[in-house]
Amino acid sequence: MDGKVSPADFSGLSETLLIPLWAKAVEYRRADALLRDEEAARMLDLIDYDFSRFESAKMSQIGCCGRAAVIDGEVRRFLAIHHDAVVVQLGAGLDARFERVGRPPVAAWYDLDLPEVMAVRRRLLPESGNRYLEGSLFDEEWAREAAAHGKPVLVVVEGVLMYFGEPQVRAFFEMLWRVLPQAVLVADLMSGFGVKKAAKHDALRNLDEASRPEFKWGVPDPEDAAKLLPGLETAAVHNLYAACGHRYPLWLRLLYKTAWGRRNLDMKIVRLEKQAV
Ligand SMILES: C[S@@+](CC[C@H](N)C(=O)[O-])C[C@H]1O[C@@H](n2cnc3c(N)ncnc32)[C@H](O)[C@@H]1O
């Protein structure tokens, strides 16, 4: 590859993908890594971007890796039950989950993001058995393509929904389960408190103020996400703290021992399924 890839065309929201990428690249060098992502470490060196701006974002570094590790576990669990599944990652950014879980021989694995992101992804991390789709998670095309396989479908949306308002999240849920009534969705949910404190977020606050995206959606209780659509059920809830809290500083671990801390500070990762209504 000639020179480094520039993410200059990224919108403020798309620039956020560089945070989990950086987090996983940093994690790769740790002996006690929460997950090992060789591709993230490789890609970081190929991007023309000042990643040093995230150096102080210790909580995000840990949290992004804990979240990705929990979701990797959810994907492995689904694939252990459904070997011939279809997996769709929406807002995939430069996440190399397909590679991390060992390029599973599924019916199909799609990674979707906005065109300017996929252009960079195609250069840095070419398809290797998975398929790339340019588009928006709100479009119906990807869902129809996934449905056409006639197989169990797992949809993963990580680090994305909090940037959209509740009406948009509801519209996404309605479209998803209208086109794919049997789909299982794995998503991370921010707490309502986390949304209010976005300006203080240790990684986001280092993006340019003029283009920095805001958090718009969070739920005080993870069950609130299922309430957006009749028949939706929360099949599993993971507390991010359980995955990576042992790496948090002492003051935060003490705060998480309180009911307030667990409710207001912890991110949840949920598995949502729809029952027939
Ligand atoms: C914080 S990043 C998360 C990336 C990836 N899921 C990860 O965890 O590394 C948010 C991603 O959502 C993508 N995104 C924003 N709006 C989108 C939309 N309407 N449809 C699909 N992806 C979108 C951005 O381009 C970006 O890649």
The ligand as a Gaussian input file, in Angstrom:
#p B3LYP/6-31G(d) Opt

LIG

0 1
 C      -18.233000       4.032000      17.298000
 S      -18.169000       3.447000      15.649000
 C      -18.322000       1.707000      15.949000
 C      -17.648000       0.892000      14.914000
 C      -17.620000      -0.613000      15.190000
 N      -18.930000      -1.153000      15.419000
 C      -16.716000      -0.947000      16.352000
 O      -17.224000      -1.274000      17.413000
 O      -15.507000      -0.857000      16.171000
 C      -19.757000       3.873000      14.935000
 C      -19.905000       3.398000      13.505000
 O      -21.250000       3.610000      13.059000
 C      -21.178000       3.961000      11.688000
 N      -22.441000       4.589000      11.266000
 C      -22.895000       5.830000      11.531000
 N      -24.103000       6.023000      10.982000
 C      -24.433000       4.861000      10.366000
 C      -25.558000       4.427000       9.612000
 N      -26.618000       5.224000       9.400000
 N      -25.549000       3.176000       9.123000
 C      -24.508000       2.343000       9.335000
 N      -23.406000       2.708000      10.038000
 C      -23.373000       3.939000      10.545000
 C      -19.986000       4.878000      11.616000
 O      -19.533000       5.090000      10.300000
 C      -19.001000       4.123000      12.509000
 O      -18.269000       3.176000      11.772000

